[in-house]
Amino acid sequence: MRIFRKKKADSCIIYAKVFSKENRSPWHDSLIASLQEHGRLYYRLAWNILRDAGASEDICQDAFAKACGQDELPREPPKLKAWLARVIINESLQLARRRKAERRAMNERGAHQPITSGPSESNSLRDSVIDALQKLPEKNRLVVTLRVMDGMPGKEVQKLVGCSASEVSRRLHQGMEELRKLLEDWESYNPG
């Protein structure tokens, strides 16, 4: 098995090819089709949690490898998409928690952290929105990104996030309110 990455503009699409046809399971074709069709979504899910391109690609590849190791997967494309997305979200959250614990342990030992500047002063609305999204709590950021930025239906967000419809609505409302507060300077923005 080999996994290839194809770069496109600002995003990465994960493509997979399984070379050994003799030991290919019936669901391999649907897995590859899902990866080709929704690869950008899977990558964005990981990136929205980790904010690290390399780690996001690794998480996507690990999820594909985990799927290849399963004896049986959901055969219907929507269920397979939701299963892969859930694996990617869980793996990303696990890595984020591990990194946070490592940073906390380093701080407790008195390790010096490099001094970084504050949020970059950006002239573009896109960069400001990305900076504001990064400041949102993880749960709200995930719902806002899936629902607003990716245009995913509420029921699909509900399945991916694993909470009730009212909780998705609450997180979306809170996230949008926080974004509005963070982007107050851009309300009166009128390009010349």
N, C-alpha and C positions, 0 to 999 in steps of 0.2 A: 504494500500500500504506500502511495506517495501523496502528499498533500501539497498543492501549489497555491501560491498567492499571486493575484493579478492586481496591480495598482491601477486605479482610475482616479484622476483628479485629486480630490480631497479625501477620498475614502478607499478602503480596501475591501475587495470582494474575495471571499474565501471559496475556492473551488477544490473539489476533491475528485480524485480518480482512483479507482480500485483496479489494479492490474491483474490480479489473479482471478480469472473468471470461473475457474473450476470450483473454488470454495466460496463463491458469492452467494449470499442468502437472498431470498426473494425480496426483502425489504431494502436491499442496497440501492436499487434503482430509485426508489422513492426517497431515500435518504439523500442521494446525490442531487436529485431534482429539487428537493427542499433546500439544500445548501446553495445550489446555484440560484434559485429564485429568491431566497430570503437571506443570503449571505450578508448583505449590507445591514439588514435589520439585526442579525445576530451580533455583528461587529459593533454596531451602535449601542446595543444593550450593554455589552461589556464595557465599551468606552465610556458610557454615561456613568457607570459606577466607578471605574478605575481611573479614568482620565489619563491613560497611558496606552499609546498605540501598540507597542510591542507586547505588553501584557494582555491587551484585548485580543490580539491575534492568537497568542498562545492559548488563551481561554477558549476561543472558538475552535482551535485545532484539538484541544483536549476534549472538548465536548463531542466533536466528531469521532475522535478515537474511542471515547466512552460509548458512543452509539454503535460503533463497529464491534465493540466487545460484547454488546448485549445479545442475548439469545433471541429475543423478540422485541419488536418495536411497534408502536401504533402504525397501522398501514394507511389510514386516511390522512391526506396531506394536512388538514387543519390540526389534527391531534398530534401529528409528528412535529409540526411547526411549534405548537405550544410546548411539547415535551422538550425539544431542543432549546427553546427560549428559556424554559424553566431551569434546565441544566446550566445554561450559560449564566443566568442571573444568580443561581446558587453558588456556582464556582467563583464568580466575580465577587460576590459578597464575602465568601470565605477568604479569598485572597485579600480583599480590602481589610477585613478584620485582622488577618494575620499581619499585614503591614502596619496597621495601627498599633497592635500589641508590640511589634518590634520597635516602633518609634517610641512608645511609652517606656519600654525596657531600656532603650538607649538613653532616654532622658533621665530615668531613675539612676542609671549608672554614672550620670554626669558627662556623657559624651557630648561633644560640641556639635551643634547643628550649624550648617552653613547659613549665613545671613542672606536672606532673599529679600528682594524689594517687594513692595505691596502690589496690588493688582495693577496691571499695566494701564497706563493712560492711553486709551485707544480712541481714535477718531471715527471709527466705524461702528455702526449700530450692531452689526453682526458680532463683532468682538465683544461689545458691551453685553449683549444678550448671553453669549457663551460664558462670560465672566459672572454674570448674575445667576445663570443656571448652576454654576459650580458652587455658589454660595447657598443654594437651597439645601434643605435636609435631604438625605438620600432617598427616602420614600417619596417625598413630594416631587423631587427632580425626576425620578423614574416615571411617575404617572404623567407629569407635564410633558416630558419628552415623548413618551409613547403616544399620548392622546393628541397633543397639539402639534409637535414638531413632525412626528411620523404619520399623523392623521389616522391612527388606529381606532377602530370602533370601541366604545366603552366596554362592551361585553368581552371583547378580546383582551383589552387591558386588564379587566377583572380576572380573567383566566390566567394571564401571564404573571400578574402580581400576586394572585392568590388571596384576594380579599373580596368583600361584598361590594355591590354596586354603590351603596351609599358611602362606603369608605373610599372608593375611587373618586367619587364626586367631591368628598370632603378634602382629600389630598390635592385634587386638581384645583379646587377653589382656594385652598391655603397657598398652594404653590403659585398660582396666578396673582394672588394678592401680594405675596412677597416679591414676585417679579416686578409688579407695578411700582412698589415702593423702591426697589433697587434701581429701576429705570426711570425715575421721576424726571431726570435731566433731559431725557429724550422725548418727553411728551410734547414739548413745544418745538421739537426738531422739524425744520422745514428746509430740505435741500434747495439751494439757491438756484 
